[in-house]
């Protein structure tokens, strides 16, 4: 595979692996962290809602306790009670009504019912009502809020479950505090606290955060849960909610478990989306505030962060790949040029040089190839010179060989002439040898003759 194709493939794989790694980090690391942060934020939101409500209810509880203390110290005269209790009730915020509910015959002799109850009218003023003292009205001493106060500690505010006032049609809750006079139970002081402001506060919070906030009272009744459904679920018990809308059963089951502070739901509780439930307990009232976070809201930060991270990361990778490809293509071009230069050197064209640009490794390679080409030319020139010298030497050797051959021929002819002379001399020598032998024989014979002559003489 060509280097250029390898670069394109490598760049694509680099981008692919980078996206896979980034996706893994977002899903396995960033998403859980941001999800936990969203849950922590929702816990804080539920706490703020709960504490805000608890603070308002605590103010009402303190005012009710003040009514009880005043009722314990005033002289037993209705005029004195009316004079001192009415301003206290009017000083409260969000108070629908309140009063004093004495035991039979405690305020007035022979009066089984002698309550002093002030109700807020349409113009915001408080009016003393005598309706609960009428003979045809039921005995308030038999009401649940009254009985619960009897069994409570002195100064303790006993909160009723939330209810809708039949006259004003406003959701309310009642704080009841027992009154002790002469170390005996004397009656109950109460304040009816309006809960209408809760609905508007929760709606504003929903609009600001995109979550669904709610309040659950001690009787597992939803005081307010706006916007989660088109139908009104306020002032309904959890059982009634589950019966009315089966898709909210997972929410109901989680809320029925008082130990559940965080729960996750699949699509259903929030239409077409998963969701997370976070609750906060109001210990004094035994109520709970809660926040339902749609997954889209919980992951909004993740999605935003993912978008910017992917955009930035992809831009950086593309820039890196672009630079890589630019320099890679330049490198490939230099390699191709180098290859062509080597081929030209192979073909004997030594007059071309590689262009040297910059001082990088490729430039050093071009310089080295140019140097090698120069060195190769010098070697070829040396070989050419030595070849010419060898040629000249070969021609001289050839002339020497020719001269040697002529001389040898001449020597051969001279040798032939010498051989003929030697032969003739040999023949002459042979004839002379025979003459010498004959002379020798004659000499020998002469010697023998002389010797025999001597012998004769001696004798």
Helices and strands as residue ranges (DSSP letters): H 3-25, I 26-30, H 31-73, H 78-90, E 95-102, E 116-120, E 126-129, G 131-133, G 140-142, H 144-150, E 158-159, E 163-164, E 171-181, E 184-194, H 196-209, E 212-216, E 221-224, E 236-237, H 238-244, G 246-248, H 249-256, E 262-270, E 273-282, E 287-294, H 295-298, H 300-346, H 361-458
